Amino acid sequence: MPQPWIGLALLLLADWMLLRPALPSFASRLVPTAPPLLRVWTVGLSRGAVLWLGARGVLRVRAQAPTAKAPGWLAALVPLVVALSLALPGLATFRALSAWGTVGDTDGTRLLHWGSRLDAFVLGYAVALPAAALCHKLGGLWAPGGLGGSGETVRRLLGCLGSATRRLPLILAFLILSCLGEMAIPFFTGRLTDWILQDGAGPAFTRNLTLMSVLTISSAVLECLGDCIYTSTMGQVHSLLQGDVLRAVLRQETEFFQQNQTGAITSRVTEDTSTMSESLSEKLNLLLWYLVRGLCLLGFMLWGSPTLTMVTLLSLPLLFLLPKKLGKWQQSIAVKVQGSLAESSQVAIEALSAMPTVRSFGNEEGEIQKYRQKLQDLQSLSHKEAQAYAVNLWTTSISGMLLKVASLYIGGQLVTSGTASSGSLVTFVLYQIQFTTAVEVLLNTYSSVQKAVGSSEKIFEYLDRIPRCPASGVLTSVNLEGVVEFRDVSFAYPNHPDALVLQGLTFTLRPGEVTALVGPNGSGKSTVAALLQNLYQPMAGKLLLDGEPLFQYEHRYLHTKVAAVGQEPHLFGRSFRENIAYGLLQKPTMEEITAVAMKTGAHDFISKLPHGYDTEVGESGSQLSGGQRQSVALARALIRKPRVLILDDATSALDAVSQSRVEQLLYESPERVSRTVLLITQRLRSVEQANHILFLDGGTICEAGTHQQLMEKQGRYWTMLQTPGGTEVLE
């Protein structure tokens, strides 16, 4: 037998054999003149202290054997001890307050020894076990590592409320008052049952009916107010979470977006947070409502009749847990039925799809026999499924019927003996029906809430993820020159750390000069552009801007001074005006937007649109051609007045007129003297005019010089131009 069961059995035996008979006598001698109710509390608390020491001993034994996995119920041992120490004193207090024949006991022996009787002992455990289980379940939502480790998640969800947490006590107050108001209907129904046959009870009947109506209406109003506040609070949680998750995602390094699909990230930001918020808004609301309602009903049931309450609590496992287990059994059989049905269908499909083969081997009868065998297996499983369904239905029906019969029988005995009135029995039965409904809803809702809380853990994975790129620096400069230095830079992408894309790269970009970077595909040209945008960090070497490491510059400042345009620039589904001014803290004037658009040729087609610069470009610029997107992207880069301009094949889709305008910007405009340009292009004409040409191959610079110098050298650059079509396009 496992050690926890031995410890539990010893505790139970000690409670029955030692504490039950000894503690009442001990309390009578310790406080002989105290009121009987005080002595009952002394017995209960003393019992709790002794059992607590025993429970701690059992837990200590388990802690000394870390290799043995502790059963889940062991965590509920301490709550069980606490519930046992309070159960009998609490029930005795209820009996005393409700005047069920105990307060008038002059010597108090009946009250004092009530806890030592067998029925009281069983009643204490009947109350304590559900209470400990409920405490253990709810504690799993809060305790770190409990029930899937969702405690930290719940605390973080509440932390997202911020100042809205001050609403929670108000919501709870409305909830409790609303539940108490709902108790008015069963309570007054019982009283009205007693009065309806009494003479002269008409005025009292009317007054109580009016009071019941007022309490019921007040309960509905309070429930509405609580639901409104709760719904608005959970809506706030949804908005805050969605914003925080998107902010956390946007701070991640570039390779994060390469390793994770856009759809998965979007689903996490939008769908996961929405699903979690909706589940919590609906299911958690139900859980809180029926939890408070169930506790209120349990209190009124104990007040009305502890005996009938004990019967109800003892029947709960039969009423809910057994049907739940049978339901799982039925579900497992249903899965087997579906599997058997699929197997029999597969036999028929295979035979029909291969009829020439079946007929050529004369095996028609064999296939029929095989199919019949599968059908027999299916029939056997279907029979078991029908039996499981019948047993489940019968168990649910018979358990509910037995509870009603037992309650009515015992209640009838109480009414016959004069211990309770018929109205009290009616009240209790109504409480009991509502209580069993509340317990059923709690059992069904708890798993949904736990699942919703568990799904939020995926959201917090993004919130907790630390970006692998350096944090934004603080360096800014009023007079940035734009001198870029690559000093022995080496780089490999994180997903392939052993494959170096750049190896010992060293060169300098200077203001007023256009440096062209050419080379075969895969040589590392676009990687140079990505490093210069601070999208990645070099594995070795230094990348300097005006003599300072690039990553030390403040993030927004750096990307104001360093602008890039790619071959397939991304535009947002907004207006031309918003796309060109994208990312600028100080919004440019319409004149500035028009000026840069005219320089890149974008103004020619934008001005012809009905809404001009207020026209939406469509999702990702889908309503524009490739050349138009490049023109708008060039305007978006130039309006920032960058000190470093990176053109990564950014003019490949432009027509001849727009291409000519871009070349004038690079080589003839007045602004060129203060601008450093890195030109990555396949157009020979632009490369010929560059101040410097760097030929990159295998991550290293093989040749460097002007177009004329490289042509005279007749090296790699010259060889590339001699290839078919090389005089037009660099491949």
Secondary structure, 3 states (H helix, E strand, C coil): CCHHHHHHHHHHHHHHHHHHHHHHHHHHHHCCCCCHHHHHHHHHHHHHHHHHHHHHHHHHHHHCCCCCCCCHHHHHHHHHHHHHHHHHHHHHHHHHHCCCCCCCCCCCHHHHHHHHCHHHHHHHHHHHHHHHHHHHHHHHCCCCCCCCCCHHHHHHHHHCCHHHHHHHHHHHHHHHHHHHHHCHHHHHHHHHHHHCCCCCCHHHHHHHHHHHHHHHHHHHHHHHHHHHHHHHHHHHHHHHHHHHHHHHHHCCCHHHHHHCCHHHHHHHHHHHHHHHHHHHHHHHHHHHHHHHHHHHHHHHHHHHCHHHHHHHHHHHHHHHHHHHHHHHHHHHHHHHHHHHHHHHHHHHHHHHHCHHHHHHCCCHHHHHHHHHHHHHHHHHHHHHHHHHHHHHHHHHHHHHHHHHHHHHHHHHHHHHCCCCCHHHHHHHHHHHHHHHHHHHHHHHHHHHHHHHHHHHHHHHHHHHCCCCCCCCCCECCCCCCCCEEEEEEEECCCCCCCCCCEEEEEEEECCCCEEEEECCCCCCHHHHHHHHCCCCCCCEEEEEECCEEHHHECHHHHHHHEEEECCCCCCCCCEHHHHHCCCCCCCCCHHHHHHHHHHHCHHHHHCCCCCHHHCECCHHHCCCCHHHHHHHHHHHHHCCCCCEEEEECCCCCCCHHHHHHHHHHHHCCHHHHHCEEEEECCEHHHHHCCCEEEEEECCEEEEEECHHHHHHHCCHHHHHHHCCCCCCECC
